[in-house]
Amino acid sequence: MNRRTVLGSALIGAAASAAGAASAKPAAQSAARASGRTGPLNLITDVEGIKIGQAHDASVRTGVTVILAEKPAVAAVDVRGGGPAGRETDVLRAENLVQEVDAIILSGGSVYGLGSADSVAAWMGMRGRGYGMGGAPGVPPSPIIPTACLYDLANGGNKQWEMEPPYRRLSVQALEAAGDRFDLGTAGAGYGAEAGALKGGVGSASAVMASGWTVGAIVAVNSVGSVVAPGGKSFWAAPYEIGDEFGGLGSSGLHASAEDWGLSKFRPQPRENTTIACIATDVALTRVELQRMAIMAQDGMARAIRPAHAPFDGDTLFCLSTGKKTIDNPAMRQVAVAQLGNVAADVLARAVARGVYHATNYEGVTGKTWREMK
């Protein structure tokens, strides 16, 4: 029996089993897909075990977002952009030793922002959190804190920091502020971001699946590409919108031409753009399964930004599992991963739009935000 036959048999058997167990379940799933359901906050923190902290420096026009796992979480990463700035991403390769992370950092500052993980590592290590080989006296643990940064060095903020970039300070402020609620738009890692020709920012969204599983996303949108269709204000992510979470304009205004980039950056430069994101779910997954989910979730950027994953971008996406819930039917495990990946892509697309929708101008600046568009 070949692989396709085995998979097909598993799908048919699992579907029949599910139908026999609860005849009303298909109708409930159909309704959930049609209407969509967010978590209570419509934020990534709807995923149990995830907290978010943010801090920014208005004079520098930059900031940091810390995704804090309350307990070490299995993680994966997928990098699609042509100019990424990252730290400890190779740790997340499936063949490597450490399977879990303590936190993820999204930061402004390009290469300077990579230092944001230094102080978070010190903060956690001082409190005994991190990977250790037996906890010998006097030997600190090693917190695992993968980091991705976007380029906001040319946005008009005061970058004359000499030997003292602000990221170590900002990351500790963000970590100590971690909680369930946080600001969207011009905040955290998205404070200095630009999404094509519009002001970018931090966006977040969540979805509760018919199974009861939750998927959440957080993103700092600093893309070359445009998040709105040419000739209007409609977000490319409009088909995935739940309620009026980013304006409720619908998808009737969407139209595309292969060479019309709309409100993208007019003259993009290499390494000056990046959309960085993190997906989280409460479903217990292996590292390999999370990797597939991360790969699928990256499609959310392509659904919300045009063009995406360009040579000028450094698009990077992390994926976390807090392991609070399980997949009970082994025959459905890979189907569940596919469902989670598809939902994650939709949630990420919504988060991208919400980041730009909520973005506000810097003090004294006008005309850059989505809300000011005619």
Long-range contacts (C-beta under 8 A, 24 or more apart in sequence): 7-334, 10-331, 10-332, 10-335, 11-335, 13-331, 14-329, 14-331, 14-332, 14-335, 17-329, 17-331, 18-329, 18-332, 25-210, 28-210, 29-210, 32-209, 32-210, 33-210, 35-242, 36-207, 36-242, 37-207, 37-208, 37-242, 38-205, 38-206, 38-207, 38-208, 38-242, 38-243, 38-245, 39-206, 39-207, 39-208, 39-214, 39-216, 41-180, 41-181, 41-206, 42-204, 42-205, 42-206, 42-242, 42-245, 43-180, 43-181, 43-182, 43-204, 43-205, 43-206, 43-216, 43-218, 44-204, 44-205, 44-206, 44-216, 44-217, 44-218, 44-278, 44-280, 45-179, 45-180, 45-181, 45-182, 45-216, 46-206, 46-208, 46-214, 46-216, 47-206, 47-214, 47-215, 47-216, 47-280, 47-281, 47-282, 47-322, 48-214, 48-282, 48-322, 48-324, 49-73, 49-282, 49-322, 49-323, 49-324, 50-216, 50-280, 50-320, 50-322, 51-178, 51-179, 51-180, 52-178, 52-179, 52-180, 52-182, 52-204, 52-218, 53-173, 53-174, 53-175, 53-176, 53-177, 53-178, 53-179, 53-182, 54-174, 54-177, 54-182, 54-183, 54-187, 54-188, 54-189, 54-202, 55-170, 55-171, 55-173, 55-174, 55-177, 55-188, 56-170, 56-186, 56-187, 56-188, 56-191, 57-157, 57-166, 57-170, 57-191, 58-191, 58-362, 58-363, 59-157, 59-158, 60-157, 60-158, 60-159, 60-161, 60-166, 60-192, 61-152, 61-155, 61-156, 61-157, 61-158, 61-191, 61-192, 61-362, 62-108, 62-109, 62-113, 62-152, 62-157, 62-166, 62-167, 62-170, 62-191, 62-192, 63-107, 63-108, 63-170, 63-174, 63-187, 63-188, 63-189, 63-190, 63-191, 63-192, 64-105, 64-106, 64-107, 64-108, 64-113, 64-116, 64-167, 64-170, 64-171, 64-173, 64-174, 64-188, 64-189, 65-105, 65-106, 65-107, 65-174, 65-187, 65-188, 65-189, 65-190, 65-202, 65-218, 65-220, 66-103, 66-104, 66-105, 66-120, 66-171, 66-174, 66-175, 66-178, 67-103, 67-104, 67-105, 67-106, 67-218, 67-278, 67-280, 67-318, 67-320, 68-102, 68-103, 68-175, 68-178, 69-101, 69-102, 69-103, 69-104, 69-320, 69-322, 70-322, 71-322, 72-100, 72-101, 72-102, 72-144, 73-100, 73-101, 73-280, 73-320, 73-321, 73-322, 73-323, 74-99, 74-100, 74-284, 74-285, 74-286, 74-287, 74-290, 74-320, 74-321, 74-323, 75-100, 75-101, 75-104, 75-146, 75-287, 75-290, 75-318, 75-319, 75-320, 75-321, 76-287, 76-290, 76-291, 76-293, 76-294, 76-318, 76-319, 77-146, 77-294, 77-316, 77-317, 77-318, 77-319, 78-291, 78-294, 78-295, 78-297, 78-298, 78-316, 78-317, 78-319, 79-314, 79-315, 79-316, 79-317, 80-298, 80-301, 80-308, 80-309, 80-313, 80-315, 80-316, 80-317, 81-274, 81-275, 81-309, 81-310, 81-313, 81-314, 81-315, 81-316, 82-270, 82-309, 82-310, 82-311, 82-312, 82-313, 82-314, 83-270, 83-271, 83-273, 83-274, 83-311, 83-312, 83-313, 83-314, 84-148, 84-274, 84-314, 84-315, 84-316, 85-110, 85-111, 85-113, 85-114, 85-148, 85-149, 85-150, 85-151, 85-271, 85-274, 85-314, 86-114, 86-146, 86-147, 86-148, 86-149, 86-314, 86-316, 87-114, 87-117, 87-145, 87-146, 87-147, 87-148, 88-117, 88-144, 88-145, 88-146, 88-147, 89-146, 89-148, 89-316, 91-144, 91-146, 92-146, 92-287, 92-318, 94-287, 94-288, 94-291, 98-131, 98-144, 99-287, 100-131, 100-144, 101-144, 101-145, 101-146, 101-320, 102-129, 102-130, 102-143, 102-144, 102-145, 103-143, 103-145, 103-175, 104-145, 104-146, 104-147, 104-278, 104-318, 104-320, 105-145, 105-146, 105-147, 105-148, 105-171, 106-147, 106-148, 106-149, 106-150, 106-188, 106-189, 106-218, 106-220, 106-276, 106-277, 106-278, 107-147, 107-148, 107-149, 107-150, 107-167, 107-170, 107-171, 107-189, 108-149, 108-150, 108-152, 108-167, 108-189, 108-190, 108-191, 108-192, 108-193, 108-220, 109-149, 109-152, 109-153, 109-165, 109-166, 109-167, 110-149, 110-150, 110-151, 110-152, 110-153, 110-271, 111-149, 112-149, 112-153, 112-161, 112-165, 112-167, 113-147, 113-149, 113-150, 113-165, 113-167, 114-147, 114-149, 114-167, 115-165, 115-167, 115-168, 116-147, 116-149, 116-167, 116-168, 116-170, 116-171, 117-145, 117-147, 117-171, 118-168, 119-168, 119-169, 119-171, 119-172, 120-145, 120-171, 120-172, 120-175, 121-145, 123-172, 123-175, 146-318, 148-274, 148-276, 148-314, 148-316, 148-318, 149-274, 149-276, 149-314, 150-189, 150-193, 150-220, 150-222, 150-273, 150-274, 150-275, 150-276, 150-314, 151-222, 151-271, 151-272, 151-273, 151-274, 151-314, 152-191, 152-192, 152-193, 152-194, 152-222, 153-272, 154-272, 155-192, 155-194, 156-362, 157-192, 183-358, 184-354, 184-355, 184-358, 185-355, 185-357, 185-358, 185-359, 185-360, 186-358, 186-359, 186-360, 186-361, 186-362, 188-220, 189-220, 189-276, 190-220, 190-221, 190-222, 190-355, 190-359, 193-220, 193-221, 193-222, 193-355, 194-222, 194-265, 194-368, 195-221, 195-222, 195-223, 195-226, 195-227, 195-305, 195-352, 195-355, 195-356, 195-359, 196-223, 196-224, 196-225, 196-226, 196-227, 196-261, 196-262, 196-263, 196-264, 196-265, 196-305, 197-226, 197-263, 197-264, 197-265, 197-266, 198-226, 198-227, 198-228, 198-263, 198-356, 198-359, 198-368, 198-369, 198-370, 198-373, 199-356, 199-359, 199-360, 199-361, 199-368, 199-369, 199-370, 200-355, 200-356, 200-359, 201-355, 201-356, 201-358, 201-359, 202-355, 203-350, 203-351, 203-352, 203-353, 203-354, 203-355, 203-356, 203-357, 203-358, 204-351, 204-354, 204-355, 205-242, 205-245, 205-347, 205-348, 205-350, 205-351, 205-354, 206-347, 207-242, 207-343, 207-346, 207-347, 209-339, 209-340, 209-343, 211-336, 211-339, 212-325, 213-281, 213-282, 213-283, 213-325, 213-340, 214-281, 214-282, 215-279, 215-280, 215-281, 215-340, 215-343, 215-344, 215-347, 216-279, 216-280, 216-281, 216-347, 217-277, 217-278, 217-279, 217-280, 217-297, 217-300, 217-344, 217-347, 217-348, 217-350, 217-351, 218-277, 218-278, 218-351, 219-275, 219-276, 219-277, 219-278, 219-348, 219-351, 219-352, 219-355, 220-275, 220-276, 220-277, 220-355, 221-275, 221-305, 221-352, 221-355, 221-356, 222-273, 222-274, 222-275, 222-276, 223-264, 223-273, 223-274, 223-275, 223-301, 223-305, 223-308, 223-313, 224-264, 224-265, 224-268, 224-273, 224-307, 224-310, 224-312, 224-313, 225-261, 225-264, 225-305, 225-306, 225-307, 225-308, 225-310, 225-313, 226-261, 226-262, 226-263, 226-264, 226-305, 226-306, 227-263, 227-304, 227-305, 227-352, 227-353, 227-356, 227-370, 228-262, 228-263, 228-356, 228-370, 228-373, 229-253, 229-254, 229-255, 229-256, 229-262, 230-255, 230-256, 230-257, 230-260, 230-262, 230-263, 231-255, 231-262, 233-370, 233-373, 235-304, 235-353, 235-356, 235-357, 236-303, 236-304, 236-305, 236-306, 236-349, 236-353, 237-303, 237-304, 237-349, 237-350, 237-352, 237-353, 238-353, 240-303, 240-346, 240-349, 240-350, 241-350, 241-353, 242-350, 245-350, 245-353, 245-354, 245-357, 246-350, 246-353, 246-354, 246-356, 246-357, 247-357, 247-370, 256-306, 261-306, 261-307, 262-306, 264-306, 264-307, 265-312, 268-310, 268-312, 269-312, 270-311, 270-312, 271-312, 271-314, 272-312, 273-310, 273-312, 273-313, 273-314, 274-313, 274-314, 274-315, 274-316, 275-301, 275-305, 275-308, 275-313, 275-315, 275-352, 276-314, 276-315, 276-316, 276-317, 277-301, 277-316, 277-317, 277-318, 277-348, 277-351, 278-317, 278-318, 278-319, 278-320, 279-317, 279-318, 279-319, 279-320, 279-344, 279-347, 279-348, 280-319, 280-320, 280-321, 280-322, 281-319, 281-320, 281-321, 281-322, 281-340, 281-344, 282-321, 282-322, 282-323, 282-324, 282-325, 283-321, 283-323, 283-324, 283-325, 283-326, 283-327, 283-336, 283-340, 284-321, 284-323, 284-324, 284-325, 284-326, 284-327, 285-321, 285-323, 285-337, 285-340, 289-333, 289-337, 290-319, 290-320, 290-321, 291-319, 292-337, 292-341, 293-319, 293-337, 293-340, 293-341, 293-344, 294-318, 294-319, 295-341, 296-338, 296-341, 296-342, 296-344, 296-345, 297-341, 297-344, 297-345, 297-348, 298-345, 298-348, 299-345, 300-344, 300-345, 300-346, 300-347, 300-348, 300-349, 300-351, 300-352, 301-348, 301-349, 301-352, 303-345, 303-346, 303-348, 303-349, 304-348, 304-349, 304-350, 304-352, 304-353, 305-352, 317-348, 319-344
